[in-house]
Amino acid sequence: MSRKLRQLTRVLDVAQDEMDRAEREWQAAMSELGNAQAMEHQLSEFRIHYPAPQGLVSATSLRLTQSFLGKIDEAIEQQQSQYPRIQQKIADKKDIWLQKQMRFKAIEKLVEMETNRQRIRAQNLADLEADDRAALRAVLKSQHA
């Protein structure tokens, strides 16, 4: 393996690591969205199923219940307000991953081309050596005849 091919292989390994890390970050961003949606769903379910006051209720108790439900509504809105930021983060992470993937594939192609070039060079050298040996045998044969 030539020095150039070893260097390209090391660069390919680094590109692979960068691509893998970018993919993990993209997956983590998608998980973040899933977690935010799950939290919103839980809050919404809690809000829907929160027991309404039964019978005669004092004004204070009613205000406390309404205040509590208002805080649940705020929490739901806060969860929903995170979606655009998280979705942008997902798009950004995906773009980075795609760029890293394209870079990896380009370097992989360079490694393949260099490997083929070296294989062809080695084959050409072997062919030249075989031709030289055949020519030498022909010369030696003609001298003995």
ZIJO-V192820 format. One record per pair of residues at least 12 apart in sequence whose C-alpha atoms are under 10 Angstrom apart, sorted by the first residue. I is the first residue (numbers start at 1). GAP is how many residues later the second one is. D is the distance in Angstrom with one decimal. If there is no record, write none. Layout:
<<I	GAP	D> <I	GAP	D>>
This chain:
<<1	114	8.4> <1	117	8.3> <1	118	9.9> <2	112	9.3> <2	113	9.2> <2	116	8.1> <4	107	9.3> <4	110	8.2> <4	111	9.9> <5	105	9.1> <5	106	6.6> <5	107	9.3> <5	108	9.8> <5	109	6.5> <5	110	7.1> <5	113	8.9> <6	105	9.1> <7	104	9.5> <8	99	7.3> <8	100	8.5> <8	102	7.6> <8	103	6.1> <8	104	9.8> <8	106	8.7> <9	98	8.5> <9	99	8.3> <9	101	9.4> <9	102	6.7> <9	103	9.9> <11	93	9.0> <11	96	7.6> <11	97	9.4> <11	100	9.6> <12	91	9.1> <12	92	6.5> <12	93	8.8> <12	94	9.2> <12	95	5.9> <12	96	6.4> <12	97	9.8> <12	98	9.3> <12	99	7.9> <13	91	8.8> <13	94	9.6> <13	95	9.5> <14	90	8.8> <15	85	7.0> <15	86	8.2> <15	87	9.8> <15	88	7.1> <15	89	5.3> <15	90	9.0> <15	91	9.9> <15	92	7.9> <15	93	9.2> <16	84	8.2> <16	85	8.1> <16	87	9.2> <16	88	6.2> <16	89	9.3> <16	91	9.7> <16	92	9.5> <17	83	9.5> <17	87	9.5> <18	78	9.8> <18	79	8.5> <18	82	6.7> <18	83	8.8> <18	85	9.8> <18	86	8.8> <19	77	8.6> <19	78	6.0> <19	79	8.2> <19	80	8.4> <19	81	4.9> <19	82	5.7> <19	83	9.1> <19	84	8.6> <19	85	7.2> <20	77	8.1> <20	80	8.7> <20	81	8.8> <21	76	8.4> <21	79	9.5> <22	71	6.8> <22	72	7.9> <22	73	9.3> <22	74	6.5> <22	75	4.9> <22	76	8.7> <22	77	9.4> <22	78	7.4> <22	79	9.0> <23	70	7.8> <23	71	7.5> <23	73	8.5> <23	74	5.6> <23	75	8.7> <23	77	9.1> <23	78	9.2> <24	69	9.3> <24	73	9.0> <25	64	9.7> <25	65	8.8> <25	68	6.5> <25	69	8.6> <25	71	9.5> <25	72	8.5> <26	63	8.3> <26	64	6.0> <26	65	8.3> <26	66	8.3> <26	67	4.8> <26	68	5.6> <26	69	9.0> <26	70	8.5> <26	71	7.3> <27	63	8.2> <27	66	8.6> <27	67	8.8> <28	62	8.7> <28	65	9.3> <29	57	6.9> <29	58	8.2> <29	59	9.5> <29	60	6.6> <29	61	5.4> <29	62	9.1> <29	63	9.6> <29	64	7.5> <29	65	9.3> <30	56	8.1> <30	57	8.1> <30	59	8.8> <30	60	6.1> <30	61	9.5> <30	63	9.5> <30	64	9.8> <31	55	9.9> <31	59	9.6> <32	51	9.7> <32	54	7.3> <32	55	9.5> <32	57	9.8> <32	58	9.1> <33	46	10.0> <33	49	8.6> <33	50	7.0> <33	51	9.7> <33	52	9.6> <33	53	6.1> <33	54	7.3> <33	56	9.6> <33	57	8.5> <34	49	10.0> <34	52	9.9> <36	40	10.0> <36	42	10.0> <36	43	6.3> <36	44	8.0> <36	46	7.8> <36	47	7.8> <36	50	9.0> <37	39	9.9> <37	42	7.6> <37	43	8.0> <37	45	9.7> <37	46	8.4> <38	41	9.7> <39	36	9.5> <39	37	8.4> <39	40	7.5> <39	41	9.8> <40	35	8.1> <40	36	5.6> <40	37	8.4> <40	38	8.9> <40	39	5.9> <40	40	7.2> <41	35	8.5> <41	38	9.6> <42	34	9.2> <43	29	6.8> <43	30	8.2> <43	32	7.6> <43	33	6.3> <43	36	9.3> <44	28	8.2> <44	29	8.1> <44	31	9.5> <44	32	6.9> <46	23	9.7> <46	26	8.5> <47	21	9.8> <47	22	6.9> <47	23	9.6> <47	25	6.7> <47	26	7.7> <47	29	9.3> <48	21	9.9> <50	15	9.8> <50	19	8.5> <51	14	9.8> <52	13	8.5> <52	14	9.9> <53	12	8.1>>
